[in-house]
Amino acid sequence: MELNIFFIIFILIILSRFLSFLFKKINLPPVLGVILLGILIANVFSNFINKENNFEILKNFSQIGLFILIFFSGLQIDTDVIKRVGKNSILIAIGGFILPLILGYFVIYYLTKNFNISIVSALILTATSASISIMTLVKLGKLKTVEGQTIANAAIIDDVMGIIVLSVISSISNLTNFTLQTLLLNFIINISFFTLIFFVVTFLIPLLLNRLSFLKIEIIYFVGSLIFIAIFCFFGGKINFFTITSCYFAGIFISKTEYKSSIEETLSIAQIIFVSVFFVFIGFQIQFKNIDFSIIPYILVFTFIAFIGKVLGGGFFAKIVGFDIKRSFRIGCGMLPRGEMALIIASITYYYQKTQLITEKEYISVIFMVIVTMLINFHFLKLLFFEKKKLKSGERNVI
């Protein structure tokens, strides 16, 4: 029996909300429950959504959810907080970016002998989920600790780097093959563009408003957001550099205005509908009957790299900037969870574009890695913060 696709979407949304609530109650990221729902449907109830047109409708809903996620990422960014983040947190974020990138590239290249797959997989491994890291620290009551603040600040910087990686990936995702020179050129262009926009938002516009007091701050930022929305609309919502960056910066500009709360409320329903379908659709790609289980060693290696890369990368730089080994290990583990950004990059490079930059093996590995890092993060940090000693008088806080 095949059900109406819109009835199915309605049921998916209801189940997604229920599972999100349930997972939150048991101290697990809500998104994890929604992904597992997609996996369950793919392997038990796939006959209800087996027609190609139904699949395309789900895919279109999912793609809208992807852009809403990116917009909300920009909406939640506080550029003033980024401006105050200390150099130590920036160095820790960079360490947590570089080691997974290097380790991921060389290990995956050794296993696949494919440059494109290796570099894309390595870039996926660099993305920490700031929302999951901060949520875990809040639940443990450790956000206000020295380590907690360092993890939160480093994770925010990591989130921004994740968006840069996403925009780079989206700019090459339609290429059958690309070279290291192409990738580096795209990185330079993206970093330059992001730096310029952050400079405009954080320094130039406030300076202009101080000089021209008759201008209203909301109008300037609102016009800026309209410009980026216009760019997004011009490119028809296709997944490329222009749509990714314009969607993100539209959110940033809106966040600086009095309209932020009303926009969040207005889009909350759209977020519930489309973002839920996005995460269900991710899980829906995992169909066990089509999987060659000989890839399990590859998945385990991929997940191990993800673990080692963040824990040692972030932890090593935490030690360099002045933390002891115990606190460095806590910070490294705090940078461990992957989430939305890794899933978005994997989705774009696997099934949203005509060209697949990764294979099913890498895609499944990413999903498994995200699930594992989400599952263990809370319990790892809970164990590491157990019987935490109070700071000695005169001990220096390093943030």
Summary of the structure (lengths in Angstrom):
residues: 399
radius of gyration: 21.0
end to end distance: 58.2
largest distance: 70.3
contacts: 1390
relative contact order: 0.17
helix: 79%
strand: 0%
